């Protein structure tokens, strides 16, 4: 496996678009109902948990970029191969591939559940999963630039949904936010950890880094995307805390979608139906990037072409989505995936960065010894 990657100029992407890539990857099925799980831990201080999760993502994002910048142009697969060797490095690469496939599966499962619970209860799993997989395959065929374009339009075309969430403001009671620091520090930190499932996605920087044009601007634009996401989630959490009472928020599975229920137009009776169907545009970048990252990883490990691997992965994922799951099983799946994501996204980058620094330092020493002996 080659450690350094030199993409063709026509496959490179403007670094400015990283803002949209990061933001679109952090938006998806998690935003539909993240309020409840955070509130159960941090109560009315849940908004502080959201801020802490944003700070944590900014720190981890900084470490990720520092790790990547230690190489001229390499992705996670090449770095792990270089640092840990062939066997352990490829084992770590396979683990990341499985993580990406798991992310794809969890997102589709959650979206199908929302569609069946809110709009079409009798619609079979295979029809919804096949439709989503077909859209994802279209994006993968176009390559990375097409997927980045989908991310751009996903963000720009969905901004109007955020504006509509100002509608609940007329029914809010801001006294619900007080007293501040009602919860313990432990509860607030647990609430921040519960944000893991909602804010992951920015780890895609590990795979797309070689394809970004201006490497010196990567960190800046990545932080812009993370900041935009944190502000959005903070606003949603504040509105939810001020609109719902504590008891309501504990029983509301999809808090954000429930906020859309009070939006009224003369020509649309149930606006939440529009929001749910439009949500497919928000999850498409997630699905495309996760599958692209997985197929690229397998192609790098096996030395095969990505298009052949795409067919195989899509077929396997379609089969895995046919079996129906109930609410408790989906919750359990989300919890296990979030637990794994916490260690992979928020803990492992520090270990990898330390390993890269040690390897670079050892090689400098060896080079110095060889130079002296000569």
Protein Blocks (a to p, Z undefined) as FASTA:
>chain_A
ZZbdcddfklpccfklmmmmmmmmmgcjklmmmmmmmmmmnmmmlmmmmmmmmmmmmmmm
mmmmmmmmmpmbdcfklmmmmmnommlmmmmmmmmmmmmmmmmmmmmmmmmmmmmmmmmm
mlcfklmmmmmmmmmmmmmmnommlmmmmmmmmmmmmmmmmmmmmmmmmmccfklmpceh
kbcfklmmmmmmmmmmmmgojlmmmmmmmmpmblmlmmmmmmmmmmmmmmmmmmmmmmmm
mmpcfklmmmmmblmlmmmmmpccfklmblmlmmmmmmmmmmmmmmmmmmmmmmmmmmmm
nopafklmmmmmmmmmmmmmmpccdfklmmmmmmmmmmmmmmmmmmmmmmmmmmmmmmmm
mmmmmmmmmmmmZZ
